Amino acid sequence: MDAHSYNAALAELRTVRDEIRKIRKKLAGLEAGRDQKIAQLAAYTKAKADRIAPAAGLSVADIVSLAPALAPDSLAEDIGASKQPTPAATPPVKDTEPEAATQRTAQAPTMCSVQPQPDPADSPDPADSPDPAPAASDEPDTSRTLPSIPGSEAGDAWFTHTQGLASTRPNFTQQARSTVFLDTTTGILVHRQQTHHLDLGSRSAADILTAVFHTVPEGVERIYITAGDPWHRDTDRHPYLRDAVAAWLNAPIPGWRTDTGRGRDRMAGHFVHARNPVGRYQRESSDVHVEIRSVGEWFDVDGDDPHVIRDAFVLLWQALRRHWPDAVIMGSPSQTGRDLWTRTIPQRGQHAEGFPVLSQELRSLLHATAGQGRNELLTPPRVAEQLPQLVEYDRTFAYAKHTWKSPVGTPRRITATTFATWSEKEQMRALYGCGHWQVRVTVPDTWNHVGLLPAPAPGDRAWHYPATPGTTFTTWAGGPELHTTLTNPFTPWKIEILDGILWEDGKPLDDWAKKLKETWTNLSAQAHFQGDAQQARAAHLASRAVRSILLYGIGSFAQRPRMVTGTTPRTAERDVPPDAEIIGFNDQLITWQKPTGFSRDPNAHPEWAAAIWSGARAALLTQRHRDEGTHAGALHTPPGSVIAFRTDALYLTQPQNWPYHHQPGDYLLRGHLAGPVTAPTTEEELLTLRDAGRATLTSTGQEA
């Protein structure tokens, strides 16, 4: 770009800016008019919030907040119950698929029903994910209070397992699905060893199914889209990306209908996700079922053609078979991960009967109080406005480092009184063990480094990390984090134990994780030493897929409350569930979502996910390298040098001489941008600097 083009682009950008301001002003006026109309409707003696909500495109709660007189008699009770750690009892739901996101489409009662989906917390994002990292805030938040365990017998009753629900080893062999790989940009289809060129027309789901089944008449059960993102073809016609995806999935297809599931693997309905949706279809005249999926669930694709991606899946399957003779690659990494884990459950010995599932109350408590990866951006004045440089370190295959010990057995409640009676040695042993603790924390008066423990921040599940000296806050944290807080290299923080959950130490994930780590190591070595560039790339993608299997497999254990997304015709607004939130609409359909609580999932173990996430957050602060006798992590850098945390990555103002042996958990130098660099103040700015730093490191050949 020359100076003339640069100035012209700036002029265009200013025009866009002014247009955005005008649209925002117009939108504000429309919203004000809408609110005024709602107030007018509320004056009608027979007005009901559940009738007004779909017409306004808002939830019932939004309507009630604008017109309190419309609050149903039970609203206060419902709201009070929603703040408790125990959700209302819900009927059992059909088998669901642990995916990388939250919503499935569900039709109105007159249409095909669809099953719910775990929320995004079921699937831990890697450090380079686009999820936002909130700016650092030192002030403790009072707008969101984390739940507690009820006192005396009411709380003690939580410390049990759900009757008749346990993870057990399967007694059947998983069936493989006939799979093809399709680039919807070029029309190239790879089926086994054959290559076809398809005419995909408008790239609708109907055009894709017609072309694929014409080319592969013997039948296909899974279509992986490798490029083109056809579900984004009409994004300019919808206000939100998810609306465009839902419209693409729900468009009528002659001769096909939405799949309602079958057999042991009853995956019902479409799965709405902005980047990696899943379409599930069934022929009306036969028992033919097919999925349309994105390979983005497994790894990032960088212009790879379908042949390379197919080779990657073949290498992945071959590598997994060395450890699991009956291994089958399922639709998503989380499905595959949990299926492989169940096949490591011991057939004899202590856990041969399986691993019981915690009570719904404890699962709900863990859901509300055990966060995932640390995502935090520190901005001026906590850091300098001009940084000498920006260096990115990423913990390689990080979560695999923290699977060697997990909670097992029936949990014990450790009250503040009980904890106080223990000796200091017993207390430290408990805090280093498998536990989840409610604590009151005070930041030392002399503290001048990053925050150490998560505290509730505004938002449904947002967290921040107070670091201002003298700040006191109440939160929940895992044993690894509390141990780090008390033994950090500067000064111990004041920790007051208010309540706790303590399990026995066990190894339910160790065998599974060791096999996946060995698979990852072998595929990474193939990628490094393979002489053929295409096979080397395929091996690299396969190694990334193994990483996804472990990451998303761990996330799926969290078993968050389900969220159903549905669509209802505009002509049937009264059929929108009264407790649903309207998230989008067009001339034909209203799109809504509603929570459905916890399902009876035999593989729900949020205590395992919480323990791993706590260990990973602690390792971002400090991690010992025994062979070298050194430590790595944020607390081993000078105060003021940490710019951001992103799940398993650190962004610093100076390089570190940390050991790297290509082992899980090691800090890998991923990016290095020479200064001066203006400190990022937004997520977008950080990602822009990150990409520039990675490109610079690659061009200078400095990678580890």
N, C-alpha and C positions, 0 to 999 in steps of 0.2 A: 504494500500500500504506500503510495506517495503522499506528499503533503496536500495536494489538491483533493485526492480521494478521502484523506483523513478529515479535512475541513468539511467536505460535502457530507460525510457520514455523521459528523457532529451536528450539522444543520438538520439532517433527517431525525437524529435522536431528539433534538429539541422539539421538533414537530410532534413526535410521538409523545414526549413528555407533556406537552400542552394538551394533546388530545386526551391523554389519560386523566389529566386534571378535570377536563370538561365532563368526561364520562363519570368520574367519581362524584362530581357535584350533582350531575343528573341522577345518579344512583341514590345519593343521599336524599334528594328530593322525593324520589319514588318511594323510598323506604319510609320517609316521614308521612307521606300520603297513605301508604299501606297501614301504618300504625294508627293513623287517625280513623281510617275506615274500620279497623278492628275495634277501636273504642266505640264507634257509632253502633256497630253490630252488637257489642256487649250490652248496650242499653236495652236491647230487645229482651223481653221477659223470658222467652223460650230459647234464647241463644245458648249454644253448647260449644265448648272449646274444641271437642273432637270433630265438629262439623266445620268450624272456622279454620282449623289448622291446615288441612290439605288445600283449602281454597287460597290460603295465604302463603303456602309453601313453607310453613314453619311447623315446629313440633307443638304438642299440646302444652308442654312446659313453657315454651316461648309465648304462647297466647296468654297463658295464665299470668306470666310476669308482666304482660302489657295490660291485662284486664283481670286483676285479682278476683273480681266478683264471679268469674267463670270457673273458679277452682272447684273441682269435684269434692264431695264430702270426704273422700278417702285420700285426697292428694297429700295432705300433711302426713298421714300415716305412711303412704307410699314413699314419700321423700325421706322420711325418717328411716324407713327400712333400708333404703338404698344406700344410706351412709354407714350401715352396719357391715361388718366383715362377712356376715352370712347372708347370701342372697336368698330370695324366696325360692321355695322348692319348685323344681321344674320337672315335667315328665321326661322320661328317657327319650333320647333322640337317636336316630339311626347313626350308623357308623359314619364318621366324618374324617376328612383328610387334613392332617396338619400341614398347612401350606406356608408360604412366605408372607401372607397378608391376611386381611380380615373378612372380606365379604363374599358371600355367594349371592346370586340373584335368586329371589323367591317370588313367585307369582302370587297374585291375589287368590282368594279361596276358589274362584271359578277357573283358575289356571293351574298349571303344574306346580306342585309345591317343591321347595328346595331346602336342603339341609344347611345348618349353620357352619361357621368357620372360626377358628381361633383368631385372636387379634394379632397385630404385628409383633407384640412382645414374644409370641411363640417362636419367632425366628430371628435370632440375633443377627444384626447386620454387620458386615465386615467394616473395617476402618474407612474404606473408600466408598461407603454407601452414601446416598444423597440425603439421608435423614438429617434434620437440622441439629446443630449443637447450640444450645442456648447460651447467651452471654452470661458471664459470671455475675453473681449477685451475692453480696456479703450479708445482706439483712435477712434474718430468719423470717419465713413467711407464716402469717397467722391465718390465711384464708383457707388453708387445707390442713386438716388434722388427721394424722394417720390413726387407724383403728387400734384398739387395745383388746386384750383378752379379758372377758368379764371376770369379776372376782369370785372367789369361793367355788362352790360346786358347779355353778353354771359354766365357768371357764374350764374347770377340771374335766368336764364331760367332753370337751373338744379333743382331748388327748387320747385318741383311739383311732381305729381304722374303719373305713366304710365296709359294712358287712357284705360279704359275697363279692367283693371287687378286688382283684389282684392281677398283677402282671404275671402271666404264665407262658411257658415255652409252647409255641404252636405245634400242633400235631398234624399239620398239612403242609404240602409243598406249594409255594407261591407260583402262580402261573405267569409266564412271560407273555408280553403283548407284541403283536406284529406292529412294527414301527417304521415310519418313513421320515425323511428329513427334507424340508421344503424351504427354499429361498423364495419368498413371495415377491421380491424385487425382480429377480431374473427368471423366475419360473422353473428353476432347476430343482428336480425331485430326485433324491437318492433312495433307492429301495434295494436293500441287500447290496449286491455288487453292480446293480444296474443304475444307469442315469437316464432320466427322462426330462423333456422340456415341455412344460405345460402352459396352456393359455388360461390364465386365471381371471380373465375378464376384469370386473371391477374390484376383485380381491375380497369380495364378500364371503361370508362363511358358506353360503350356498354355492358360489363359484368354485371355492376351494374343494368342497366335498364332491361336487360333480366331477371336477377335473381329476382328482386323486382316484376316485373309485372307477372312473372310466379307464385310467391308466393301470391300476392295480385291481383288476376285477375279482381276484380271489379274496380280497378283503384286507382292511387295515384297521387296527384298533387304536393307534396313537399317531398323530401327526405333529411332529416338532417343527415349529416355525423357527428357522435359523436367522432370518433377516427379513426386513420389510415392515414388521409390526402392522399387519393389515387392519387391526382393530383401532388404529389411530387415523384411518383414512378420512374420517369426517370430523376431525377435531374442531374445525372452524365453524361447525354448525351447532356446537354444544358449549355451554358455559364452563364445564369442567371436563377434564380428561376422562374421568371415570364414567361420566354420562355417555361420552362417545363410545367407550368400551362396552358399556351395558347395551347401548343401542345396537352395536355390531353383533353382540352375542345373541340378542333377543330377536333379531330380524327374522321373519318367517322364512322357512326353507321348505319348499314343496317336497312332500314325501318323508320329511324328517320332523321329529319333535324333540323337546328337551329330555335328556336321559333321566330316568327315575331310579337308576341303580339296579344292581343284580349281584347275586352270589355273596361271597364273603367280603368282597371289595365293593361295597355298595356306595359308590361315589355318585351322588345325585345332584343334578342341576349344574348350572354354570357358576363359575367362580370369578367374581369381578375384582380386578386389580388393575391399577393404572398402567403398570408396565408388563406384568406377567399374568395375564388372565388365563382361564381354562374354560373352553367350551366343550360341553358334553352333549352328544346327540345320539338318537336312536332312530333307526328306520321304522316308519309306521307299519310297514308290511312284513317285517321280519325281526329277528332277534339280533340285528347288527348294531353294535355299539362302537362309538369312536370318540376320541378326545382330540381337541386341537389345543396345543400347549406351546409355550415359549421356552427355548433352551436357556433364556436368561435366568430361569430358576436355578440353573446349575452352575453357570459361569458367565463371565462377560465375554462377548464375542467381538473381535476386532477385525471385521471384514473376512472372517473365515468362511470358506465355502462349505456346502453341506457334506462333501466327501470327508473333509477334515473332522467335522463335528461327529459324523457317524463313526469314523475311526476312533475318536476320543471315547465314545460310549462303548465301543467294542473293547478297547484297552481297559476301560474301567471295569467292565464285566469280567474280563479275564483275570484282572488283578484281584478283584473281590473273591472270585472262585477259589483262589489259592487258600483262603481262610474260611470261606463259607461255601462248601460244595453245592449247596442248593440256592446260592445267591441269585436274586432276580432284581434287575433295575426297574424300579417302579416309577410312577409318573413324576414324583417330586423328590428332592433330596430328603425332606423330612419324613415322607412315607418310607423311603428306602432305609433311612437311618434307624427308624423305630423297628422296622421289620427285621433288620439285621441284628439289632440289640436283643429282641425277643429270642433269637436263635442262639444267644450266648447265655441265657438263663440256665443255671446248673440243672442237670438231670438227676443229680443225687447230692446229698449233703444238706447243709443248713438251709439253703434257699430253694431247694428243689420244688417246694410247693408254691413258689413265686414270691413276688414282692407286693404286700398289701398296699392299698391306696389309702392315704390319709382321710380323715373326716372332712366333709365338705367345709366345715367351719375353718379348719386349719388351712385347707387349700385356698379358701377365699382370703384369709388373712395374709398368706404368702403372696397372693396375687396383688394385694393392695400395698404391701410393705416391702417387697423385694424387687428392686429395680434391676435393669439390665446393664448395658455398657455405660461407661461414663462419657458423656458428651458435653463439653464445656469449652467456651471461648472466653479467654481473659482479654479484656480490652483496656485501653488507657482510662484512668491513670494507673491501673494496677500494673501495666507494662508500659514501656516507653512508646511514644508515638512513632518514632523512627527506630526500626530494629536493625542491628548490625548485620543480620542474616536470618534466614529461616531454614531450619533443618527438620526433616521429618523422619521419625523412627517408627517402624511398624513391627509389632510382635508377631513373628511368624507362627501361623497355625496356633494362635494363642490359647484358645479354650482347651485344646488337647493337653496342655500343660497341667490342667487343674481337674482331671478326671480320676486321679489315683485314689481319692478318698471321698466318700459320699455318705449321707445319712442313711441309716437302716434301723429297723426295729421300731418298737412303739415309742414315740417321743415322750419325754418327761417335761413337766412344767417346773421351771426354776424361778421361784418368786424372789423378790428383793430380799425378803427375810431369810430365805434359805441360802441365797448366795452370800449374804453377810456372815453366816455362821461358818463358812468354809475358810480354810487356811489360804494364804496367798498362793501357794503352790497349786492347790485344788482349783482356785479361781482361774489362774492362768491356763491350767490344763483344759478347763471347760471352755474358756474363750478361744483357745487354739483348736478345739474340737469342732464337731459338726453341730453348730447351733445357730439360732436366729434370735437376736436380743433387742428388747426395747430399752433404750438408754436415754439419759439426759446428759448432754455433752456441753462442755465449756471450752472455748478456744483459749489457750494460754495468753497472758498479757504480753508476752514477748514474741509471739508468733509473727513471722514475716514471710511465710511460704504459702503454698497452695492449700486449699481445704482438703480434709482427709475423709470426712464422712458425708454421705448424701443426706440432705434434708428436704422435706416436701416443699415444692415451689408451686406457684399458680399453674393450673392446668390439671387435666385429668390424671396424668401419671408423670408429671414433670418433677425433676429433681435439680437442686443446686448444691453447692459445696461451700458453706460458710467458712471464711478464713479471717475475718476481722477479730483482732484480739478482744477478749472479754465477751464475745457473743455466746449465748446459751440457747440451745435448741433441743427438742426431743425428736427422736427418730428411731428407726429399726435398722439394724445392720448385722451382717454375718460375722462369724468368728474371725476369719482372716483379716477383715478390715479393722475390727476392734483390736486385734493383736498388733497390727501395724500401728494403729493410733497410740497404743500404750508403749511401743518399743521403737518409735521412729528415731532417726539419728539426731534429732534436735532436742526436743523436750516432750515428755509425755503429756497428753491431753487429760483433762479431768473427765472421767467416765463414771456415771452413776447408773447401776443396773436397776431397772424398774421391773422387768419381767423377762422371761426367756423360754425358749424351746430348745431342748437338748436331745440329740439322738446318739446312738452308738455309732462309732466309726465303722464303715464297711467299704466294700469294693464292688458295688453292683455294675459299675460302668467300666471297670478297669480292663477286663478282657476285650470288650467291644472296642474301647478306645485304642488299646495296644494294636489290635488288628488293623484298625483304620490308619493309625500312625505308620505302621509298617507298609501298608498299601500306598500311602502318600509318599513315603520315603522312596520306595521302589519306582513309582511313576515319576517323581521329581528327578531321580537319577537317570531314567530313560530320556527325559526331556533334555537333560544336560549333555548326555553322552551320545545320543542318537545322531547318526550322520545324516540321515534323510530329514530335510527341513520340515516336510509335511508330517512325518511321523513324530518328530520332536515336538511340533506344535500340538499334535493330538495328545501326546503324553502329558504335556503341560496342562492342557484343558482338562484331561482326566484327573490330574492331581488336584486341580481346583475343584473338581466335582467331589472328590473325597473330602476336601475341606468343607464344602457345603453340606455333605451328608452328616458330618459330625456337628457342625454349627447348628444347622436347622433341626437335626435330631435332638440336640440338647434343648433347643428352644421349644420343641414340641412337647417335651416333658412338662413344661410349665402349665399347659392346659388352662389357658385363660378362659373367662366366661365367653360364651359364643355370641356372635353378632350376626344377625340375619339381615341381608339386604334384599329388598323386594321391589317389584314394579306392579302398579295397579293402573288400569285404564282411566283416563281423565273422566270418562263417562260413569265411572264407578267410584267416585271419591269417597263415598261413605264406607267403602270396604277397606280403606286404609286403616291398619290397626291403631287404636286410640293412643297407645303408648309408643308409637313410632315417631321418628324424627324425619321430616321431609328433607332430603339431601339433593334433590334435583327434579326437574320436570320439563316436558316439552309439550307439543300440541296433542300428543297421543297418550303419553305415560307419565305417571308420578313415580319417582324413585324414592324409596324410604329405607330406613334401617331401624332395627330394634334389638335390644339385648335379649338373650334367652337363657342366661345363667349357665351353670355347669352341667355337663353331660356325665353319664356313667362310663367314663373312659377308663378301661383297665390299665392303661399305661400312663395315667396322670401322676406325675411325681414332681410337683413344683419345688419340693425340697432339694432335689438334685440340681435343677437349673439354678436355683437361688444360691446354692453353695458354690457352684462353678463361677457364676457371675461375680459373687463376692470375692473369690480368689483372684479373678482376672482384674477387678478394680484395684485390689490391694497390690497386685504385681505391677500396675502402672505407676505406683508410688515407690515401691522398693522390691527388688528381686535379687536374691543371692546367687552368685555363680561360684559354686564350691571349688571347682578345679582351679580357678584363678584366685580365689579368696577375695573377690570383689563383689560389688553390688551395682545394679542398674535401676533406673526409674527416675521419676520426677523429683523425689526427695534427695537424689544424688546429683542435682544440678543446682547452680547458684540461685538464690531467691530472685524472682523477677525474670527468669529466663524461660519459664514455661508459658507458651502462648495458647495452646489448646490441647484438649484430650478428645479423641474420637474413637470410642469403643476399645480398640487395642492399638492405638497409635498416639504418639506424642509429637508435638510441634514445639521446637526449642529455638533459642536465639544463638546457640553455639553447638558445634559438633561434640560428640562424646566418644571416648575410647572404650566402648563397651564390647565385651566378647561376643562374637557371632560364630556359631558352629553349625548352622543350618538345622538346629534342633527346635522343636516346638517351644514357644515362649521367648526365644532369643530376639533381641532388638535388631532389626535389619534397617540399615540406612536406605530410605526410599527416595528422598528428595533433598536437594540442597540448592537454595537460592541465595546468591551473594547480595549483600546490602549496598547501600541502605534500602530497607524495605519498609513501606508504610504499614503500620500494624493493622491487621484486618479488624473490622468492627462488625462484620456480618458474616453469616455462613457462606454466602456467595463469594465474598472477597477471599475468605480462607481457602475455598476450593479452587479459586482461580490461581492463588499463589501456590497451592499444593501442586496443581497440574504443571505450572511453570517450573517448579523446583524439580519435579520428576523428569520433565523433559530435559532440563539442564544437566541433571545427573547422568541421564542416559547418553546425551551427546558428548559428555566429557569422559565417559567410560569409567565412572567412579563407583559403579554398583559393587556391592559386596559379593 
